[in-house]
């Protein structure tokens, strides 16, 4: 059963029960009022019935005139006079116009069941208001009477009874009216409740439709017209916020999967090249290169070079995999100034014709893994040497983080050091800046792999910086060229 149906049934049910209880309460209150009024009518009829029946019973002077009978009696009002032995001496049933009309009392059409026990228990009462009333049935079992019984000094007993017929008829009419009115009002309110519930749940219907569209793959759909002032509106806003996060997560996953596919493809391609070369030289060996010393030397040299290249690539991939797992680094004080001087000295030895300037303080320490930091700075210097012309100048400097600069993690000023590698080469194309630190990315698409490198150098620098709680950033060099800055936390700001 739908929520709309349950709400409608619950509301209509509560409404019907409430109106039924109200009708029952109204009928009960009206019945109590009518019974009280009936008791008063019995007491009002007693004096007149007493005069009427005492005259008819021979206790009067035989006068057929009945003074004081201007009072209107209820239809069916009954009076009877009994002697001390329980014999009925006289009875009357005056109509609504008087005591039987001009001719005297009329014969009763229905009598109350008067028992000897009731007559025996009748008592003298000096005050009519103190005479107790009782309810008795009719002799023919056709109804009930409200009756008053009073004993006189001479032993006679006068009873006055008024039937419940008018009270019951009134209550029956009221009951029928209440049933019809309750049914009509309940039906009308049920229709109104259905309309209100339908309008109130319309936002839920929109949410349901939106969720169905999302389930079929449309993550861009949102719940429209979400009113923050209502519970359903706040649900719609929360639903929209959830959808935004889900869509962002799906987009991020798609991007991540795309990068992973590119990474796997690039890694496979990078590994295929040295493996293909090794296989080719092995085939040359089998075709007779071993019989010619000069060919054998070339084959062995190329196999060794390609093996070294493949080993370097595998080592870089393993290093990135370990850094991606955010390992706990062995942190110890590292003199970055001395480390940079060593790296620049090595670069000058490898490239003796290059001009590489160095500007470092006597000593500047950080807490970190010396091997990883040496590899990161070495990659930056090696990139500057490889990707710039022989006459392009290179400078490497180490110093404290400038005042007011973002901290090592980019979230605000703090203590730190900066290792800057500045070259005056061709620089980095604008469309390549966003991809500099992606794995296997080469800014110069035409550069041959034989020129060196695996395309993982800057990715390793970025991973090492992140593992140390720092960052690496690129800036264009004024006048042309590229500047890479490795920002690390200072000794007082370990990650």
C-alpha positions in Angstrom: 0.0 0.0 0.0 1.3 3.4 -1.0 2.2 6.1 1.5 -0.6 8.3 0.1 -3.2 5.5 0.7 -1.9 4.9 4.2 -2.1 8.5 5.1 -5.5 8.9 3.6 -6.9 5.8 5.4 -5.4 6.9 8.7 -6.7 10.4 8.4 -10.2 9.3 7.3 -10.3 6.6 10.0 -9.3 9.0 12.8 -11.8 11.5 11.4 -14.6 8.9 11.3 -13.8 7.7 14.8 -13.7 11.3 16.1 -17.0 12.2 14.6 -18.6 8.9 15.8 -17.4 9.6 19.3 -18.8 13.1 19.1 -22.1 11.8 17.8 -22.3 9.2 20.6 -21.4 11.9 23.2 -24.0 14.2 21.7 -26.7 11.5 21.8 -25.8 10.6 25.4 -26.0 14.3 26.5 -29.3 14.8 24.7 -30.7 11.6 26.1 -29.7 12.7 29.7 -31.3 16.1 29.1 -34.5 14.5 27.7 -34.8 12.1 30.6 -34.4 14.9 33.0 -37.1 16.8 31.2 -39.3 13.7 31.2 -38.9 13.4 35.0 -39.9 17.0 35.4 -43.0 16.4 33.2 -44.0 13.5 35.4 -43.8 15.7 38.5 -45.7 18.5 36.7 -48.5 16.1 35.8 -48.8 14.7 39.3 -51.0 17.4 40.9 -53.5 17.5 38.0 -53.6 13.7 37.8 -54.2 13.6 41.6 -57.2 15.9 41.3 -58.6 14.0 38.3 -58.3 10.5 39.8 -59.4 11.3 43.3 -62.6 12.8 41.9 -63.1 9.8 39.7 -62.4 7.4 42.5 -65.2 8.8 44.6 -63.1 10.8 47.0 -64.5 14.1 45.6 -67.9 15.6 45.4 -68.8 14.2 42.0 -68.4 17.5 40.2 -67.6 16.8 36.6 -65.8 20.1 36.2 -62.0 19.9 36.4 -60.6 23.3 37.3 -56.9 23.9 36.6 -56.6 21.4 33.7 -55.0 23.9 31.4 -51.7 22.1 31.5 -50.8 20.1 28.3 -49.9 16.5 28.9 -47.6 14.4 26.8 -49.3 11.8 24.6 -49.7 8.6 26.6 -49.4 10.1 30.0 -51.0 7.6 32.4 -52.5 7.9 35.9 -54.1 5.3 38.2 -55.4 5.2 41.7 -55.1 2.0 43.8 -56.6 1.2 47.2 -54.7 -0.3 50.1 -55.5 -3.8 48.8 -53.9 -3.1 45.5 -57.2 -2.8 43.5 -57.2 -0.2 40.8 -60.0 2.2 41.6 -59.6 4.6 38.6 -57.2 5.3 35.7 -56.9 8.0 33.1 -54.8 8.9 30.1 -55.2 12.6 29.4 -54.4 13.7 25.9 -52.3 16.7 24.9 -55.3 19.0 25.0 -56.3 18.3 28.6 -57.7 15.4 30.7 -59.4 13.5 27.9 -61.1 16.4 26.5 -64.4 18.0 27.6 -66.0 14.6 28.6 -63.3 13.6 31.1 -60.5 11.2 31.2 -59.9 8.9 28.2 -59.3 5.1 28.4 -55.6 4.4 28.3 -54.2 2.8 25.2 -51.1 1.4 27.0 -50.6 0.8 30.7 -47.4 0.6 32.7 -46.7 -2.7 34.4 -47.5 -2.0 38.1 -46.6 -4.7 40.5 -47.8 -5.4 44.0 -44.3 -4.9 45.2 -44.1 -1.5 43.7 -47.4 -0.5 45.4 -46.2 -1.9 48.7 -43.0 0.1 48.6 -44.8 3.4 47.9 -44.3 5.8 50.8 -45.7 9.1 52.1 -43.8 12.1 50.9 -44.6 15.6 52.2 -42.7 17.1 49.4 -43.4 16.1 45.8 -39.9 16.9 44.8 -38.6 14.1 47.0 -40.7 11.4 45.5 -38.4 8.9 43.7 -39.1 8.0 40.1 -38.6 4.6 38.5 -38.6 3.1 35.1 -41.0 0.3 34.3 -42.1 -1.6 31.3 -45.5 -1.7 29.7 -48.0 -4.5 30.4 -47.9 -5.5 26.7 -44.1 -5.2 26.7 -44.5 -2.5 24.0 -42.4 0.2 25.7 -41.2 1.8 28.9 -42.6 4.4 31.3 -41.1 6.8 33.7 -43.3 6.5 36.8 -43.9 8.2 40.1 -45.8 6.4 42.9 -47.1 8.2 46.0 -49.1 6.8 49.1 -51.7 8.9 50.8 -52.8 9.0 54.4 -55.8 6.8 53.6 -53.7 4.1 52.1 -54.4 4.9 48.5 -51.5 4.9 46.0 -51.4 7.3 43.1 -49.1 6.5 40.2 -48.3 8.9 37.4 -46.4 7.5 34.3 -45.1 9.1 31.1 -43.9 6.9 28.3 -40.4 7.1 26.8 -41.9 7.0 23.3 -41.3 10.7 22.6 -37.8 10.6 24.1 -36.9 7.5 22.0 -38.4 9.0 18.9 -36.3 12.2 19.3 -33.1 10.2 20.0 -33.8 8.1 16.9 -34.3 11.1 14.7 -31.1 12.7 16.1 -29.2 9.4 15.5 -30.4 9.2 11.9 -29.4 12.9 11.3 -26.0 12.3 12.9 -25.3 9.2 10.8 -26.2 11.0 7.6 -24.3 14.1 8.6 -21.2 12.1 9.7 -21.2 10.1 6.5 -21.5 13.2 4.3 -18.9 15.2 6.3 -16.5 12.3 6.4 -16.8 11.7 2.6 -16.3 15.4 1.9 -13.3 15.7 4.2 -11.9 12.5 2.7 -11.9 14.1 -0.7 -10.4 17.2 0.7 -7.7 15.2 2.6 -6.9 13.3 -0.6 -6.3 16.6 -2.5 -4.2 18.0 0.3 -2.2 14.8 0.7 -1.7 14.6 -3.0 -0.4 18.2 -3.2 1.7 17.7 -0.1 3.4 14.5 -1.4 4.0 16.0 -4.9 7.6 16.8 -4.0 8.1 13.1 -3.0 6.7 12.1 -6.4 9.3 14.3 -8.0 12.0 12.8 -5.9 10.8 9.4 -6.9 10.9 10.3 -10.6 14.3 11.9 -10.3 15.7 8.8 -8.5 14.3 6.6 -11.3 16.0 8.7 -13.9 19.2 8.6 -11.9 18.9 4.8 -11.7 18.9 4.7 -15.5 22.2 6.6 -15.6 21.3 10.3 -15.7 23.3 11.7 -12.8 22.7 15.3 -13.8 19.0 15.3 -12.7 18.0 17.3 -9.6 14.9 17.8 -7.6 13.3 21.1 -8.6 11.6 23.6 -6.4 12.9 22.3 -3.1 11.5 24.6 -0.4 13.7 24.7 2.7 10.8 25.7 4.9 9.2 22.2 4.6 10.3 18.8 5.6 9.9 17.4 2.1 11.7 20.5 0.7 14.6 19.9 3.1 14.6 16.2 2.0 14.8 17.4 -1.6 17.7 19.7 -0.8 19.6 16.9 1.0 18.8 14.6 -1.9 20.3 17.1 -4.4 23.4 17.5 -2.2 23.8 13.8 -2.1 23.4 13.6 -5.9 26.0 16.3 -6.4 28.5 14.3 -4.2 27.6 11.1 -6.0 28.0 12.7 -9.4 31.4 14.2 -8.3 32.5 10.8 -7.0 31.5 9.1 -10.3 33.3 11.8 -12.3 36.4 11.4 -10.1 36.2 7.6 -10.5 35.9 8.0 -14.3 38.9 10.3 -14.3 40.9 7.9 -12.0 40.0 4.9 -14.2 41.0 6.9 -17.3 44.3 7.7 -15.7 44.8 4.1 -14.6 44.1 2.9 -18.1 46.5 5.4 -19.6 49.1 4.5 -17.0 48.7 0.8 -17.7 48.9 1.4 -21.4 51.9 3.7 -21.1 53.7 1.3 -18.7 53.0 -1.6 -21.2 54.3 0.5 -24.0 57.4 1.6 -22.1 58.2 -1.9 -21.1 57.5 -3.3 -24.6 60.2 -1.2 -26.2 63.2 -2.6 -24.2 61.8 -6.1 -24.3 61.4 -5.9 -28.0 64.9 -4.7 -28.4 66.3 -7.4 -26.2 64.4 -10.0 -28.1 65.6 -8.7 -31.4 69.3 -8.7 -30.3 68.8 -12.2 -29.0 67.6 -13.3 -32.4 70.6 -11.6 -34.0 72.8 -13.7 -31.6 71.1 -16.9 -32.8 71.5 -15.9 -36.4 75.2 -15.9 -36.2 76.3 -12.7 -34.4 78.2 -14.8 -31.9 80.6 -15.8 -34.7 81.6 -12.2 -35.3 83.3 -10.5 -32.3 82.3 -7.0 -33.3 78.6 -8.0 -33.7 78.6 -9.9 -30.5 80.0 -6.9 -28.6 77.3 -4.7 -30.0 74.5 -7.2 -29.2 75.7 -7.6 -25.6 76.0 -3.8 -25.1 72.5 -3.2 -26.4 71.0 -5.9 -24.4 72.7 -4.5 -21.3 71.5 -1.0 -22.1 67.9 -2.0 -22.7 67.9 -4.2 -19.6 69.2 -1.3 -17.5 66.5 1.0 -19.0 63.8 -1.6 -18.2 65.2 -2.0 -14.7 65.1 1.7 -14.2 61.5 1.9 -15.3 60.4 -1.0 -13.1 62.2 0.6 -10.1 60.4 3.9 -10.7 57.1 2.2 -11.0 57.7 0.3 -7.7 58.7 3.5 -6.0 55.6 5.3 -7.1 53.5 2.3 -6.0 55.1 2.4 -2.5 54.7 6.2 -2.3 51.0 5.9 -3.3 50.5 3.7 -0.2 51.7 6.7 2.0 54.4 4.7 3.8 55.9 5.9 7.0 59.2 7.4 6.0 62.4 7.1 8.0 62.7 10.7 9.1 66.0 12.1 10.2 67.8 15.4 10.0 68.9 16.0 6.4 71.3 18.8 5.4 69.6 19.9 2.2 72.4 22.4 1.4 75.1 19.7 1.3 72.8 17.4 -0.6 72.1 20.0 -3.3 75.8 20.7 -3.6 76.5 17.0 -4.2 73.8 16.7 -6.8 75.0 19.8 -8.7 78.6 18.4 -8.6 77.4 15.1 -10.0 75.4 16.9 -12.8 78.5 18.9 -13.7 80.5 15.7 -14.0 77.9 14.1 -16.2 77.5 17.2 -18.4 80.8 19.0 -18.2 79.9 21.6 -20.8 76.8 22.8 -18.9 76.7 25.9 -16.7 75.0 25.1 -13.5 75.1 27.7 -10.7 74.4 26.8 -7.1 73.4 29.1 -4.3 73.0 27.4 -0.9 73.7 28.4 2.7 76.4 26.6 4.6 73.8 24.3 6.3 70.0 24.0 6.1 68.4 21.0 7.6 64.9 19.3 7.3 63.5 16.1 8.7 63.0 13.6 6.0 64.1 10.5 4.1 67.5 11.5 2.6 67.4 8.9 -0.2 63.9 10.0 -1.4 64.8 13.7 -1.2 68.0 13.2 -3.1 66.1 11.3 -5.8 63.5 14.1 -6.1 66.0 17.0 -6.3 68.2 14.9 -8.7 65.2 14.4 -11.0 64.6 18.2 -11.1 68.2 18.9 -11.9 68.4 16.1 -14.5 65.2 17.4 -16.2 66.7 20.9 -16.5 69.9 19.4 -18.1 68.1 17.1 -20.5 65.3 19.5 -21.6 67.4 22.6 -22.3 69.9 23.5 -24.9 73.6 23.1 -24.0 74.1 26.9 -23.8 71.1 27.5 -21.5 72.0 28.4 -18.0 70.7 26.5 -14.9 70.8 27.6 -11.3 69.9 25.7 -8.2 69.2 27.5 -4.9 68.1 26.5 -1.4 66.6 29.0 1.1 63.8 29.5 3.6 60.2 29.9 2.5 59.4 33.5 1.7 57.3 35.4 4.2 53.6 35.4 3.3 53.9 32.5 0.9 51.6 29.4 1.2 53.0 26.7 3.4 54.4 23.4 2.3 50.9 21.9 1.8 49.5 25.1 0.3 47.1 25.8 3.2 48.7 28.9 4.7 52.0 30.6 5.7 54.3 28.5 7.8 58.0 27.7 8.3 59.6 25.7 5.4 62.4 25.6 2.9 62.4 25.9 -0.9 64.7 24.1 -3.3 64.5 26.0 -6.6 65.7 24.7 -10.0 65.7 27.5 -12.6 66.6 27.0 -16.2 66.5 29.4 -19.2 65.5 27.0 -21.8 62.4 26.9 -24.0 60.1 26.5 -21.0 56.9 24.4 -20.9 54.0 24.9 -23.3 50.9 26.3 -21.7 48.7 23.3 -22.7 51.2 21.0 -21.0 51.4 22.7 -17.6 48.3 21.0 -16.2 49.8 17.6 -17.0 53.4 18.1 -15.9 53.2 15.8 -12.9 51.2 13.0 -14.6 52.9 9.7 -15.1 54.5 9.0 -18.4 53.7 12.5 -19.6 56.3 14.2 -21.9 55.9 17.9 -22.7 57.9 17.3 -25.9 55.8 14.7 -27.7 58.4 14.4 -30.4 61.3 13.6 -28.1 62.6 10.1 -28.5 62.7 7.7 -25.6 66.3 7.2 -26.5 67.0 10.7 -25.2 66.6 9.3 -21.8 64.0 9.2 -19.0 60.9 7.2 -18.4 58.3 10.0 -18.1 58.1 9.3 -14.4 60.6 11.8 -13.1 58.2 14.7 -12.1 55.6 12.2 -10.9 58.2 10.8 -8.5 59.1 14.4 -7.3 55.4 15.1 -6.7 55.0 11.8 -4.7 58.1 12.4 -2.6 57.0 16.0 -1.8 53.6 14.8 -0.8 55.0 12.0 1.4 57.1 14.6 3.2 54.1 17.0 3.8 55.2 19.4 1.1 54.5 20.1 -2.6 56.2 20.8 -5.9 55.2 23.6 -8.2 56.0 25.0 -11.6 56.5 28.7 -12.5 57.6 30.2 -15.8 61.1 31.7 -15.6 61.1 35.5 -16.4 62.7 35.9 -19.8 61.9 32.3 -20.8 62.5 28.9 -19.2 61.0 26.8 -16.4 61.3 27.1 -12.6 60.5 24.1 -10.4 60.1 24.7 -6.6 60.2 21.9 -4.1 58.7 23.2 -0.9 59.3 21.2 2.3 58.4 21.7 6.0 61.2 23.1 8.1 62.7 21.2 11.0 60.2 22.7 13.4 57.3 21.7 11.2 57.6 18.0 10.5 54.6 16.3 8.7 
